[in-house]
Amino acid sequence: MSLRRLYLDNAATSYPKPREVYEAMARYAADLGASAGRGAYCEAVETGSLINECRRRLNRLFHGEKPEHFVFGLNCSDALNTALHGLIDPRQKSHAICTHIDHNSILRPLRAMQERGWIELTRVPVDPSTGLVNPDDIRKAIRLDTKLIAITHASNVTGTVQPIRAIGQIAREAGVPFIVDAAQSAGHLPIDVQADLVDLLAAPGHKGLLGPLGTGFLYVRPGIEKILTTSREGGTGSVSELDTQPGFMPDKYEPGSHNAIGIIGLSEGVRWILEQGIDKLHAHDVELSRAFIKGIEGIEGLTFYGPRTTGDRVGVFSVRLDGYEPQELSAALEASFGMLTRSGIHCAPLAHQAIGTASLGGTTRFSFGPFTTLQDVRFAIDALTQVASARVATG
């Protein structure tokens, strides 16, 4: 009999998705198939209506000011590139701030601009034990020529959740645009872009929002579009008589035909989250995290990283087990227990440097989703206990 497959890699992409996501995508493929804004016939009009419904649902979930300020892109990295490059004028050297906990989706675009001589860059350190950044360190890093502050809301390595409201307040007082990478927090915990003082919120559609790969968005706070330059231009299906990019939202940042099938699937993922309630989903994540922490704390030879309590984290856990390289542990868990985890540096080299695992090949990561159960978590704890015991027995 083959092993049951237990998916615990939701930080990479969520699985499974709600049934409605698959059904909506299949209906579009079979019955619509049109490109929004490229025709006045019913199928094109309905496709455009379904895409705009996704914007309205995102606006409701994140308490945005205007649905049309949710701009669709390929993924979170794509959205972050739009934000980061759009705020930097290469003709005028300026300054940017990020942190050591950030994902390469922030680190690499900023590093590229630094190497081209466009910016000076400050990377604010984090507490090695928790992964938390001190907001006062952000405040101290701000200069007169600071053009942006970018931070990963929830770490894909340690699960650490940063105090974005406090950082947003600091950024707003200084008049510096605040960019938040919500790749690991969107759909897992409440985010209010107005109360949190977020100027630009980027997120993938395929992780906590339960949509398909190839989807993502950037929320642009009204007014920010006046200073956020475009990095790509092209056809929009609007004002086609002009050879200049439209200046209105969302067309300004959406050249080319939409990934309609993906956005329609994403819309159903967001609808499912709204129906469940983000507070309920967050409570589920907390319950799983609390059980996992309690269960693994006593495993001999096992170390886990990040906050020890659930108040400052999401259900993303990096662990190391004495006697195992990260990939060896993942392989053992899959071979003996059918458990799917991810090992390595997780596209966040500075985060691994901060917690001391960069030179060790990183960690083995467990990440939970809304369909992960307490039974699944207990099974994972038992599997780690058995692997650790086997290591001790073979000495």
N, C-alpha and C positions, 0 to 999 in steps of 0.2 A: 504494500500500500504506500502511495506517495505521501510525503509530508504535506500538511496544510501550510500554505504560504501566508505568512503574517507580515504585512507591509507596515514598516515603521520608519519610512523615509519621507514623511510628509513635508519636511523642510525643503526637499528637492522639488517635489510636485505632489499634490494631494491625490490620494487614491484610496477608495473609490470616490466617484462623484455622485451627486444625487441623480436618480434615474431621469428626472426632468431635463437635466443638462443634455444627456444623450438624445432624448426624444426630440428636443427643440432643434438640435443640430441636424438630426435625420430629416425632420420636416422641412427645414430650410433647403437641404440638399435635394430632396425629392420634389418639393412643391413650389419653391420660390426660385432660388438660383440666380437672382438678379443682383446688380450692383447698385447700392443706394445712391441717389442723386444723378444717375445716368439715364434716366428715362421717366416719362410721365405715366407709364403703364402700371397696372395694379401691383405686379410683383415687385417692381423697383420701389414704389411708394411704400408698400408694406415692409420691405426690408429696411428702408430708412426709418420707418416708424418703430420697428423692433430695436434698431440700434439706439435711437433716442430714448426708448424705454429703459435701456440699460443705463444710460446717463442719469435718468431720473432716479433709478434705484440706487446707483452709486451715490448720488447727491443726498438721498435720504439716509443711507447707511453711514456716511461720513459727515453729515450735517454741513454740506457745502452751501455756498450762497446761490450758485446758479448751475443747473445741470449741464449747460453748454460749456462750462469751464472744466469738465472732465474730458480730457483729450486722449484718444485711444492710440496705442502704439504696439510694438511687437512683443514687449515684455517689460519688466521693471528696469533692466539695464538700458533699454532704449529710451524709456521715459526719463531716467536719470541723466542720460546724455543730453536730452533736449533741455533739461533744466540747467545742468552744469555749464554746458557750452553756451547756452542762451544768455547767461548772466555775465559772461566774460568777454570783454572786447580785446582781442589780441593786439590791437594797436596801442593799447594803454595798459601798461603793466599794473597789476593789481594783486590783491591778497585774498586767499581763501582759507577756510578752517574746516577740518574734518577730525576724526578721532582714530585711535588705534583699534577700536572695536569694529570698524566699518568693513563692509564687504568690498570686494574688488570692483563692484559696479560703481562705487564712489571713488575708491583709491586709484584705479587705473586711469579714468578720464582726467582726474586732477593731476596725477603724476605726469601724464602725457602733456598737459598744458604747462606744467612746471618745466619739463625738459625742453619745451619749445620756447621758453622764456616769456610766456604770457602771464604767469602768476608767480608769486611767492606763496608757499604753502606751509601752514602750521597744522601738525597732527597732534592733537591733544591726547595725552596718555590716559589710561583707565586704571582703576584699582585691580591688581592682578588676581585677587581672591574672588571678586564679585563681577568684574567686567564693567562696573559702573563708572561713568565719567562724572566729575565734579562740575556742576554748572558754573561755579566761580572760575574754574580754569578756562571755560569757554569765554567768559566775560573778560578775563585778563588777556586773552589772545586777540581780541578785537582791536583793529587799527582803523585809522581814518580811511584807508584805502581798501578795507575788507568789503568784498563784493558778495560773499555768500558764506553761510554756515550750513554744512551738510552732515547728517548723522543717520546711522542705522538704528531704527527704533528698537527692534528686538534682534539680538545677535543670533546668527545661524550656527554659531559654535557653542556658546554658553547659555543661550536662551535669555540672557540679560535684557531687561526692558529699561530703556533710558528714560529719564524724567523730561520728556519733550515739552511739557507745558512750561516748566521752569526755564528751559533753554529757549523756548519760543518767546517768553516774556523778555528775556535778555536781548534776543535778536531784535524784537520789535522796538524796544526802547532805544536800541542803537541804530535803528533804521537799516538793518542788514537782512536781506532775504534769507529765510530759513527753509531748507530743503530736508524732507524726512523720507527715508527709505523704509517703507512699510512692508517689505517683502515677507517678513516673518510675523508681522502683527496684524495686518489687514485680514479680517475674518476671524481672528482669534481673540481679540480684545477690543473694547470700545475705543474709537478714535473720533474726535470731534475737531475738525480742522479749524473751526472758528474759536472754540474755547481753548484749544491747544496752541493757537497763534501760529499755525503752519501756513507758509506762503505757497509752498509747492510740495504736494504729496505724491510720491511714486509708489506703485504697487504692481505686481504681476497678477494676471487673472487666474493663473493655473495653480496657485498654492492655496492659501486659506480661503480665497474667494470661490474656489471649487469649479472654476471654468477650465477650458482646455489650454494646452500649450499654445504659444503664439499669440497670447493676449496680454494686455497690460494697459495701464493708464497713468496720466499725469494730471493731477488737479492743480489748476493755476488760479490762485486767489484773484478775484476781480481787481484790476489795477496793475497787477504784476505783468500782464501781457504787454503793457506799455514799455517795459524795460527788458522783456524777454525776447531776444531776437530769434529768428528762425534759423535753423541749420539745414533745412531741406525745403524745397519748394516743388510744386507740381500741380497736376490737375486735381480739382476739387469737385467738379460738377456744378460749381457756383461761379457767378460772374465770369463765365468762360470767354467773354469778349475782351477781357483784360489779360495782358501777359505778365502781370504782377500778382504776387500772392495776396489773397484776401486778408484784410486786417481784422476781420471779425472772428469770434469764437464759434465753434471749435476749428473752423476751416483753416485758420492761420497756421495751425500746427499739424494738420492732417492731410498731407498731399497723397494722392493716389487712391485707388479703390480700397475700401475697408476690408478687413478680414471678417466679413459678415457672418460666416458660419461660426467662427470662434466667439465673436462678440455676442451673438444670440445665445450661444451656450453659456457664456459668462453671465449674461443677464439672468438666466435661470438659476445659476449658482448663487448670485446675489439675492434673488428673490427667496430662495430657500433659507438663506441666512436671516433675512428680514423676518420671515415667518417663524423661524425657530427662536429668534431673538439673540442679539449679540451677547447680552448679559448671561443668558443661559449657556451659550457655547463657551464663553469665557469660564463660567463656573465649572463646566465639564473639564476644560483644560486644566484648571486648578486642581480638581479632584484627582485627575490622572497624575499630575506632577507630584502632588503630595504623596500619593501611594508609591510612586517610583522612588522618590527620595527616601522614604521610610524603608522601602524594601531593599535598597542597594547599599545603604549606609553601613550595614554590618558584614558585607561580603569581603572576605579577607583578600588583600592584594588589589582591590578595586579602588580607583580614584575617579571622582567625577568633579566637573568644573562648573563654576558659576555660582549664583546665589543658592544658599541652602534652604531658603524659605520660598514660598510661592508668590509673595508680594511683588517681587522684582524680576519675575521670569515668566516665560511661556514654556510649553512642553517640548523643548529642544534640549537634549542632554548629550554632552560629550564625556566619554569615559575612557579610561585606560586600565588594563588588567595586567598585572605583573606576569612576565613570561610570554606575553603575546604582543606582536606588532599589531597596529590597528587593523590592517587588512587581514591578518591571520585570525583575529577575533571575529571580524565580520564573516569570514569564510567558515569558521567553526559554527557560528550561530546559524548560518544558512544550511550547512550540510547536516547538522544534527537536529535542528529545530525548525527549519523552513522560515527563518526570520530574516527579513531584508532590512539592512542598515547601511549607512554610508561611512566609509573611513577615509582619512586623509586630512588635508589642510582646508578643505571646504571653501576655497576661493576667498579666504580671509587670513592672509599670512600674518598681519600685524596682531590680530586677535590671538593667534596661536603663539606668537612671540610673547604677548602680554601674559599668557597663562603658563608659559614655559614648555610648550609642546611642539614648537615649530621644528626644533632640531631632532625630535623623536619620531617624526613621520605623522604628527598630528594625533587624532583621536578617532574612536569609533562613536558614531552619532546615532542616537535614537530620537525620533521626532514623531509626535502624536498629531492626530487629526480628529475631526468631529465623529468619525465612525470607529475610532479606536475605543475599545471598551476597557473597563477595569480588569476583566478577565484576561485581556490581551496584555495589559501591563504586568499582571501577576505572573503570566506565562513568561514574559521577558525577564522578570526578576528571577524566576526559578531557573531559566536557562543560563543566566549569568552565574547563578550560584553553582549550578552543576559544572559549568566550564571551569570555574575557579577551583572547585573541589577536585576535579580531575587533574588540574595542574598541580595541586598540592600533593595528590596521591602519587603522581608520576615523578614528582620532585625534581 
